[in-house]
């Protein structure tokens, strides 16, 4: 049976129509699959379940990629990270809160919670700063009262000595060679001579640290027991208290300790200048001691300290001597 040209044309048209319909069905199925997973993903996303939402968005793109869904995948990653950061900030310190939450952008759905947390952390910071300021003011007040009492005691002693026809107590500024030095030394003759010898040694062999000491320490007091030794950088004037046990060591060792505590005073002043208040860790504790031991080692090397003394600085750090309460010290 012979097929006419018209019959062939009809057959071809029927085949083309079938292919076209099959393509439409396939395309419709693809769109439907993409839309289904996108709808599920949106539900998760709107509930804040960003991890599962991302997985569903990725399934949607396998059916039909789109820029909108690709953007949602990026937002899912970003918002999940923000949620973890917010949770950590809710359970963390105010320092961590202020540092970490600043990175969260305003399009995050829980941004109002972020702002509320930042506000509470700032309020906590203000309380800490107020407490620190009050403590500093109280320390300055007590220091001023103590200085006034000490001055009154010195004046009384001078008056008594004058009445008895004797020289006044030697507790005022001394002179090193021809250079006047603004340093008040409060202690007996042995204490004063020890301080003067140590400072003279620095002046002759390590002028840099001699000037450094005079800049950050304005008063040195000695105590026989050693209790209460340390750097009172918050006092006015900044005061270094040392035990007679240390004064009676070699002059090189004693001079090195003065440089050590002058660096504590410098760390205190640096923090006060840059922050407006002084956290304890800024000038005391393990890291601060490490810095002060390093500058002490440099000074000892310059002024002729023994190898044993210099080596001891590496060993003494291991003892954590700074953790001994001030009233139990004996150096």
TORKOL-4160 file (C-alpha; in steps of 0.2 Angstrom, whole numbers, padded with zeros to 4 digits, m for minus):
331
<pt num="1" X="0000" Y="0000" Z="0000"/>
<pt num="2" X="0008" Y="0016" Z="m0005"/>
<pt num="3" X="0008" Y="0031" Z="0007"/>
<pt num="4" X="0004" Y="0048" Z="0000"/>
<pt num="5" X="0014" Y="0063" Z="0004"/>
<pt num="6" X="m0001" Y="0070" Z="0014"/>
<pt num="7" X="m0001" Y="0055" Z="0025"/>
<pt num="8" X="0018" Y="0056" Z="0028"/>
<pt num="9" X="0016" Y="0074" Z="0033"/>
<pt num="10" X="0002" Y="0069" Z="0045"/>
<pt num="11" X="0013" Y="0056" Z="0053"/>
<pt num="12" X="0027" Y="0068" Z="0055"/>
<pt num="13" X="0015" Y="0081" Z="0063"/>
<pt num="14" X="0008" Y="0068" Z="0075"/>
<pt num="15" X="0026" Y="0063" Z="0081"/>
<pt num="16" X="0031" Y="0081" Z="0083"/>
<pt num="17" X="0016" Y="0085" Z="0093"/>
<pt num="18" X="0020" Y="0070" Z="0104"/>
<pt num="19" X="0038" Y="0075" Z="0107"/>
<pt num="20" X="0032" Y="0093" Z="0111"/>
<pt num="21" X="0019" Y="0086" Z="0124"/>
<pt num="22" X="0032" Y="0075" Z="0132"/>
<pt num="23" X="0043" Y="0090" Z="0134"/>
<pt num="24" X="0030" Y="0100" Z="0142"/>
<pt num="25" X="0026" Y="0086" Z="0154"/>
<pt num="26" X="0044" Y="0084" Z="0159"/>
<pt num="27" X="0047" Y="0103" Z="0161"/>
<pt num="28" X="0031" Y="0104" Z="0171"/>
<pt num="29" X="0037" Y="0090" Z="0182"/>
<pt num="30" X="0054" Y="0098" Z="0184"/>
<pt num="31" X="0046" Y="0115" Z="0189"/>
<pt num="32" X="0034" Y="0106" Z="0201"/>
<pt num="33" X="0049" Y="0097" Z="0210"/>
<pt num="34" X="0059" Y="0113" Z="0212"/>
<pt num="35" X="0044" Y="0122" Z="0218"/>
<pt num="36" X="0040" Y="0108" Z="0231"/>
<pt num="37" X="0057" Y="0108" Z="0239"/>
<pt num="38" X="0058" Y="0127" Z="0238"/>
<pt num="39" X="0041" Y="0128" Z="0248"/>
<pt num="40" X="0048" Y="0116" Z="0261"/>
<pt num="41" X="0064" Y="0125" Z="0262"/>
<pt num="42" X="0055" Y="0142" Z="0265"/>
<pt num="43" X="0045" Y="0134" Z="0279"/>
<pt num="44" X="0061" Y="0129" Z="0288"/>
<pt num="45" X="0070" Y="0146" Z="0284"/>
<pt num="46" X="0055" Y="0156" Z="0291"/>
<pt num="47" X="0056" Y="0145" Z="0307"/>
<pt num="48" X="0075" Y="0149" Z="0308"/>
<pt num="49" X="0080" Y="0131" Z="0304"/>
<pt num="50" X="0093" Y="0137" Z="0293"/>
<pt num="51" X="0103" Y="0120" Z="0291"/>
<pt num="52" X="0089" Y="0110" Z="0285"/>
<pt num="53" X="0083" Y="0124" Z="0274"/>
<pt num="54" X="0099" Y="0125" Z="0265"/>
<pt num="55" X="0098" Y="0106" Z="0261"/>
<pt num="56" X="0081" Y="0108" Z="0254"/>
<pt num="57" X="0086" Y="0123" Z="0244"/>
<pt num="58" X="0100" Y="0113" Z="0237"/>
<pt num="59" X="0088" Y="0099" Z="0232"/>
<pt num="60" X="0077" Y="0112" Z="0223"/>
<pt num="61" X="0091" Y="0118" Z="0213"/>
<pt num="62" X="0094" Y="0100" Z="0206"/>
<pt num="63" X="0077" Y="0101" Z="0198"/>
<pt num="64" X="0078" Y="0119" Z="0192"/>
<pt num="65" X="0093" Y="0131" Z="0197"/>
<pt num="66" X="0088" Y="0149" Z="0200"/>
<pt num="67" X="0097" Y="0165" Z="0207"/>
<pt num="68" X="0083" Y="0167" Z="0220"/>
<pt num="69" X="0086" Y="0150" Z="0227"/>
<pt num="70" X="0105" Y="0152" Z="0226"/>
<pt num="71" X="0104" Y="0168" Z="0236"/>
<pt num="72" X="0093" Y="0159" Z="0249"/>
<pt num="73" X="0107" Y="0146" Z="0251"/>
<pt num="74" X="0119" Y="0159" Z="0255"/>
<pt num="75" X="0107" Y="0168" Z="0267"/>
<pt num="76" X="0104" Y="0151" Z="0276"/>
<pt num="77" X="0123" Y="0149" Z="0279"/>
<pt num="78" X="0125" Y="0167" Z="0285"/>
<pt num="79" X="0110" Y="0167" Z="0296"/>
<pt num="80" X="0115" Y="0150" Z="0304"/>
<pt num="81" X="0132" Y="0157" Z="0308"/>
<pt num="82" X="0123" Y="0173" Z="0315"/>
<pt num="83" X="0112" Y="0162" Z="0326"/>
<pt num="84" X="0126" Y="0152" Z="0333"/>
<pt num="85" X="0135" Y="0169" Z="0337"/>
<pt num="86" X="0120" Y="0176" Z="0345"/>
<pt num="87" X="0118" Y="0160" Z="0356"/>
<pt num="88" X="0136" Y="0161" Z="0361"/>
<pt num="89" X="0134" Y="0179" Z="0366"/>
<pt num="90" X="0119" Y="0176" Z="0376"/>
<pt num="91" X="0129" Y="0164" Z="0387"/>
<pt num="92" X="0146" Y="0173" Z="0386"/>
<pt num="93" X="0154" Y="0188" Z="0393"/>
<pt num="94" X="0150" Y="0206" Z="0389"/>
<pt num="95" X="0167" Y="0208" Z="0381"/>
<pt num="96" X="0163" Y="0193" Z="0369"/>
<pt num="97" X="0146" Y="0200" Z="0366"/>
<pt num="98" X="0152" Y="0217" Z="0360"/>
<pt num="99" X="0166" Y="0210" Z="0349"/>
<pt num="100" X="0156" Y="0196" Z="0340"/>
<pt num="101" X="0138" Y="0204" Z="0338"/>
<pt num="102" X="0145" Y="0219" Z="0329"/>
<pt num="103" X="0148" Y="0207" Z="0313"/>
<pt num="104" X="0129" Y="0203" Z="0312"/>
<pt num="105" X="0120" Y="0212" Z="0298"/>
<pt num="106" X="0103" Y="0221" Z="0299"/>
<pt num="107" X="0094" Y="0209" Z="0288"/>
<pt num="108" X="0096" Y="0195" Z="0300"/>
<pt num="109" X="0078" Y="0190" Z="0306"/>
<pt num="110" X="0082" Y="0191" Z="0324"/>
<pt num="111" X="0092" Y="0207" Z="0323"/>
<pt num="112" X="0081" Y="0215" Z="0336"/>
<pt num="113" X="0087" Y="0202" Z="0348"/>
<pt num="114" X="0105" Y="0207" Z="0343"/>
<pt num="115" X="0102" Y="0225" Z="0347"/>
<pt num="116" X="0094" Y="0221" Z="0364"/>
<pt num="117" X="0109" Y="0210" Z="0368"/>
<pt num="118" X="0121" Y="0224" Z="0363"/>
<pt num="119" X="0112" Y="0236" Z="0374"/>
<pt num="120" X="0113" Y="0225" Z="0389"/>
<pt num="121" X="0131" Y="0222" Z="0386"/>
<pt num="122" X="0135" Y="0240" Z="0385"/>
<pt num="123" X="0126" Y="0243" Z="0401"/>
<pt num="124" X="0136" Y="0230" Z="0409"/>
<pt num="125" X="0152" Y="0238" Z="0402"/>
<pt num="126" X="0146" Y="0255" Z="0410"/>
<pt num="127" X="0144" Y="0247" Z="0427"/>
<pt num="128" X="0162" Y="0239" Z="0426"/>
<pt num="129" X="0169" Y="0256" Z="0421"/>
<pt num="130" X="0160" Y="0264" Z="0435"/>
<pt num="131" X="0166" Y="0252" Z="0448"/>
<pt num="132" X="0184" Y="0253" Z="0441"/>
<pt num="133" X="0183" Y="0272" Z="0442"/>
<pt num="134" X="0176" Y="0272" Z="0460"/>
<pt num="135" X="0190" Y="0260" Z="0465"/>
<pt num="136" X="0203" Y="0271" Z="0457"/>
<pt num="137" X="0196" Y="0287" Z="0466"/>
<pt num="138" X="0195" Y="0278" Z="0482"/>
<pt num="139" X="0213" Y="0272" Z="0480"/>
<pt num="140" X="0218" Y="0290" Z="0476"/>
<pt num="141" X="0209" Y="0296" Z="0491"/>
<pt num="142" X="0217" Y="0284" Z="0503"/>
<pt num="143" X="0234" Y="0287" Z="0495"/>
<pt num="144" X="0232" Y="0306" Z="0497"/>
<pt num="145" X="0227" Y="0303" Z="0516"/>
<pt num="146" X="0242" Y="0292" Z="0518"/>
<pt num="147" X="0254" Y="0305" Z="0510"/>
<pt num="148" X="0247" Y="0319" Z="0521"/>
<pt num="149" X="0249" Y="0308" Z="0536"/>
<pt num="150" X="0267" Y="0304" Z="0531"/>
<pt num="151" X="0271" Y="0322" Z="0528"/>
<pt num="152" X="0264" Y="0327" Z="0545"/>
<pt num="153" X="0274" Y="0314" Z="0553"/>
<pt num="154" X="0290" Y="0320" Z="0544"/>
<pt num="155" X="0286" Y="0338" Z="0549"/>
<pt num="156" X="0283" Y="0333" Z="0567"/>
<pt num="157" X="0300" Y="0324" Z="0567"/>
<pt num="158" X="0309" Y="0339" Z="0560"/>
<pt num="159" X="0302" Y="0350" Z="0573"/>
<pt num="160" X="0307" Y="0338" Z="0587"/>
<pt num="161" X="0324" Y="0337" Z="0579"/>
<pt num="162" X="0326" Y="0356" Z="0578"/>
<pt num="163" X="0320" Y="0358" Z="0596"/>
<pt num="164" X="0334" Y="0345" Z="0601"/>
<pt num="165" X="0347" Y="0354" Z="0591"/>
<pt num="166" X="0349" Y="0339" Z="0579"/>
<pt num="167" X="0349" Y="0337" Z="0560"/>
<pt num="168" X="0332" Y="0333" Z="0552"/>
<pt num="169" X="0328" Y="0315" Z="0546"/>
<pt num="170" X="0335" Y="0311" Z="0529"/>
<pt num="171" X="0319" Y="0307" Z="0519"/>
<pt num="172" X="0319" Y="0320" Z="0506"/>
<pt num="173" X="0326" Y="0321" Z="0488"/>
<pt num="174" X="0345" Y="0316" Z="0486"/>
<pt num="175" X="0358" Y="0321" Z="0473"/>
<pt num="176" X="0367" Y="0309" Z="0462"/>
<pt num="177" X="0384" Y="0316" Z="0458"/>
<pt num="178" X="0379" Y="0333" Z="0451"/>
<pt num="179" X="0362" Y="0327" Z="0445"/>
<pt num="180" X="0346" Y="0332" Z="0456"/>
<pt num="181" X="0334" Y="0317" Z="0456"/>
<pt num="182" X="0316" Y="0318" Z="0461"/>
<pt num="183" X="0315" Y="0302" Z="0471"/>
<pt num="184" X="0308" Y="0301" Z="0489"/>
<pt num="185" X="0316" Y="0287" Z="0499"/>
<pt num="186" X="0307" Y="0282" Z="0515"/>
<pt num="187" X="0317" Y="0271" Z="0526"/>
<pt num="188" X="0331" Y="0269" Z="0538"/>
<pt num="189" X="0349" Y="0273" Z="0533"/>
<pt num="190" X="0353" Y="0256" Z="0526"/>
<pt num="191" X="0337" Y="0257" Z="0515"/>
<pt num="192" X="0342" Y="0274" Z="0509"/>
<pt num="193" X="0360" Y="0269" Z="0505"/>
<pt num="194" X="0355" Y="0253" Z="0496"/>
<pt num="195" X="0343" Y="0263" Z="0485"/>
<pt num="196" X="0356" Y="0277" Z="0481"/>
<pt num="197" X="0369" Y="0264" Z="0477"/>
<pt num="198" X="0357" Y="0254" Z="0465"/>
<pt num="199" X="0351" Y="0270" Z="0456"/>
<pt num="200" X="0369" Y="0276" Z="0455"/>
<pt num="201" X="0374" Y="0260" Z="0447"/>
<pt num="202" X="0360" Y="0262" Z="0434"/>
<pt num="203" X="0365" Y="0280" Z="0431"/>
<pt num="204" X="0383" Y="0275" Z="0427"/>
<pt num="205" X="0380" Y="0259" Z="0417"/>
<pt num="206" X="0362" Y="0259" Z="0410"/>
<pt num="207" X="0356" Y="0277" Z="0408"/>
<pt num="208" X="0341" Y="0272" Z="0398"/>
<pt num="209" X="0334" Y="0262" Z="0413"/>
<pt num="210" X="0339" Y="0275" Z="0425"/>
<pt num="211" X="0328" Y="0288" Z="0416"/>
<pt num="212" X="0315" Y="0275" Z="0414"/>
<pt num="213" X="0314" Y="0272" Z="0433"/>
<pt num="214" X="0314" Y="0290" Z="0437"/>
<pt num="215" X="0299" Y="0293" Z="0425"/>
<pt num="216" X="0288" Y="0279" Z="0433"/>
<pt num="217" X="0293" Y="0278" Z="0451"/>
<pt num="218" X="0293" Y="0293" Z="0462"/>
<pt num="219" X="0294" Y="0285" Z="0479"/>
<pt num="220" X="0303" Y="0270" Z="0487"/>
<pt num="221" X="0299" Y="0263" Z="0504"/>
<pt num="222" X="0307" Y="0249" Z="0513"/>
<pt num="223" X="0299" Y="0236" Z="0525"/>
<pt num="224" X="0310" Y="0225" Z="0536"/>
<pt num="225" X="0298" Y="0210" Z="0535"/>
<pt num="226" X="0295" Y="0211" Z="0516"/>
<pt num="227" X="0276" Y="0210" Z="0519"/>
<pt num="228" X="0266" Y="0221" Z="0506"/>
<pt num="229" X="0281" Y="0223" Z="0494"/>
<pt num="230" X="0276" Y="0227" Z="0476"/>
<pt num="231" X="0272" Y="0242" Z="0465"/>
<pt num="232" X="0258" Y="0254" Z="0470"/>
<pt num="233" X="0256" Y="0262" Z="0453"/>
<pt num="234" X="0239" Y="0269" Z="0457"/>
<pt num="235" X="0246" Y="0279" Z="0471"/>
<pt num="236" X="0251" Y="0297" Z="0469"/>
<pt num="237" X="0266" Y="0298" Z="0469"/>
<pt num="238" X="0268" Y="0280" Z="0461"/>
<pt num="239" X="0277" Y="0270" Z="0475"/>
<pt num="240" X="0288" Y="0255" Z="0475"/>
<pt num="241" X="0289" Y="0245" Z="0492"/>
<pt num="242" X="0303" Y="0233" Z="0494"/>
<pt num="243" X="0309" Y="0222" Z="0509"/>
<pt num="244" X="0326" Y="0224" Z="0517"/>
<pt num="245" X="0330" Y="0206" Z="0511"/>
<pt num="246" X="0331" Y="0212" Z="0493"/>
<pt num="247" X="0340" Y="0228" Z="0498"/>
<pt num="248" X="0353" Y="0217" Z="0506"/>
<pt num="249" X="0356" Y="0207" Z="0490"/>
<pt num="250" X="0369" Y="0212" Z="0478"/>
<pt num="251" X="0367" Y="0230" Z="0471"/>
<pt num="252" X="0365" Y="0223" Z="0454"/>
<pt num="253" X="0351" Y="0212" Z="0459"/>
<pt num="254" X="0342" Y="0226" Z="0469"/>
<pt num="255" X="0344" Y="0238" Z="0454"/>
<pt num="256" X="0336" Y="0225" Z="0442"/>
<pt num="257" X="0321" Y="0224" Z="0454"/>
<pt num="258" X="0318" Y="0243" Z="0453"/>
<pt num="259" X="0318" Y="0242" Z="0434"/>
<pt num="260" X="0306" Y="0227" Z="0435"/>
<pt num="261" X="0293" Y="0236" Z="0445"/>
<pt num="262" X="0295" Y="0253" Z="0435"/>
<pt num="263" X="0289" Y="0243" Z="0420"/>
<pt num="264" X="0273" Y="0238" Z="0431"/>
<pt num="265" X="0270" Y="0256" Z="0433"/>
<pt num="266" X="0272" Y="0259" Z="0415"/>
<pt num="267" X="0260" Y="0246" Z="0410"/>
<pt num="268" X="0248" Y="0254" Z="0422"/>
<pt num="269" X="0250" Y="0271" Z="0415"/>
<pt num="270" X="0249" Y="0264" Z="0397"/>
<pt num="271" X="0232" Y="0256" Z="0401"/>
<pt num="272" X="0225" Y="0271" Z="0410"/>
<pt num="273" X="0230" Y="0282" Z="0395"/>
<pt num="274" X="0223" Y="0271" Z="0381"/>
<pt num="275" X="0207" Y="0264" Z="0390"/>
<pt num="276" X="0203" Y="0277" Z="0403"/>
<pt num="277" X="0203" Y="0263" Z="0416"/>
<pt num="278" X="0215" Y="0249" Z="0421"/>
<pt num="279" X="0210" Y="0230" Z="0420"/>
<pt num="280" X="0221" Y="0220" Z="0432"/>
<pt num="281" X="0228" Y="0209" Z="0418"/>
<pt num="282" X="0235" Y="0225" Z="0410"/>
<pt num="283" X="0248" Y="0227" Z="0423"/>
<pt num="284" X="0248" Y="0212" Z="0434"/>
<pt num="285" X="0247" Y="0193" Z="0432"/>
<pt num="286" X="0257" Y="0181" Z="0422"/>
<pt num="287" X="0259" Y="0190" Z="0406"/>
<pt num="288" X="0263" Y="0207" Z="0414"/>
<pt num="289" X="0276" Y="0198" Z="0425"/>
<pt num="290" X="0284" Y="0190" Z="0409"/>
<pt num="291" X="0286" Y="0207" Z="0402"/>
<pt num="292" X="0294" Y="0214" Z="0418"/>
<pt num="293" X="0306" Y="0200" Z="0419"/>
<pt num="294" X="0312" Y="0203" Z="0402"/>
<pt num="295" X="0316" Y="0221" Z="0405"/>
<pt num="296" X="0324" Y="0216" Z="0421"/>
<pt num="297" X="0335" Y="0203" Z="0412"/>
<pt num="298" X="0340" Y="0217" Z="0400"/>
<pt num="299" X="0345" Y="0229" Z="0414"/>
<pt num="300" X="0354" Y="0215" Z="0424"/>
<pt num="301" X="0364" Y="0211" Z="0408"/>
<pt num="302" X="0369" Y="0229" Z="0406"/>
<pt num="303" X="0374" Y="0233" Z="0424"/>
<pt num="304" X="0385" Y="0217" Z="0426"/>
<pt num="305" X="0373" Y="0205" Z="0435"/>
<pt num="306" X="0380" Y="0187" Z="0437"/>
<pt num="307" X="0375" Y="0173" Z="0425"/>
<pt num="308" X="0367" Y="0164" Z="0439"/>
<pt num="309" X="0356" Y="0180" Z="0443"/>
<pt num="310" X="0351" Y="0181" Z="0425"/>
<pt num="311" X="0347" Y="0163" Z="0423"/>
<pt num="312" X="0337" Y="0163" Z="0439"/>
<pt num="313" X="0325" Y="0175" Z="0431"/>
<pt num="314" X="0319" Y="0161" Z="0419"/>
<pt num="315" X="0317" Y="0149" Z="0434"/>
<pt num="316" X="0308" Y="0161" Z="0445"/>
<pt num="317" X="0294" Y="0164" Z="0433"/>
<pt num="318" X="0289" Y="0145" Z="0435"/>
<pt num="319" X="0286" Y="0148" Z="0454"/>
<pt num="320" X="0272" Y="0160" Z="0450"/>
<pt num="321" X="0278" Y="0171" Z="0465"/>
<pt num="322" X="0265" Y="0185" Z="0460"/>
<pt num="323" X="0251" Y="0174" Z="0467"/>
<pt num="324" X="0258" Y="0175" Z="0484"/>
<pt num="325" X="0247" Y="0187" Z="0495"/>
<pt num="326" X="0256" Y="0203" Z="0498"/>
<pt num="327" X="0255" Y="0201" Z="0517"/>
<pt num="328" X="0264" Y="0184" Z="0516"/>
<pt num="329" X="0279" Y="0190" Z="0506"/>
<pt num="330" X="0296" Y="0190" Z="0513"/>
<pt num="331" X="0307" Y="0198" Z="0499"/>
